[in-house]
Amino acid sequence: MNFTTICTTGAVHEGGMGLFQVGKKSVLLLWPTGGELKAYRGRCPHADMPLTDASFDGKAVKCPHHQWGFDAASGKCVTHAVRNVLHPYPLRIEGEEIQVDVGPVKPPRQVVA
């Protein structure tokens, strides 16, 4: 496994969410109320849209593009009878760091002027 630190433990609190970049990949951290911190790919599996402006009520995250909702604990779709699920990433906490394994990390492209 190739874990990468994405933030400190103070960056996300119970009932909250955060979206972070790891190279070219985005990581959505969700901490369901009364549950455990989860890491998912930061894109909606329905239309592969970024979850940048998603809303989170402590239980489910809602994609801002088509209003699809996903359970924070399982990643399963809760608004449509489909098999779309948020793609989970392995997560661990080391000291004060939240680390996620997103697979091989490619650095973002450099803008050439």
GIDA-V122280 format. One line per field, one symbol per residue. psi: psi as a letter, one per 30 degrees, with the letter a starting at -180 (. if undefined). A space follows every 10 residues. Layout:
BEGIN
psi->???
END
This chain:
BEGIN
psi->kikkkfllff fklkgllkkl kjbfkkkjkk jkkgalklkl khkkfeghkk gegllkgfek kkkfeggkkk keeffkkgfk ilgklkjkkk klkjcgkkkk jgakkkllkk kk.
END
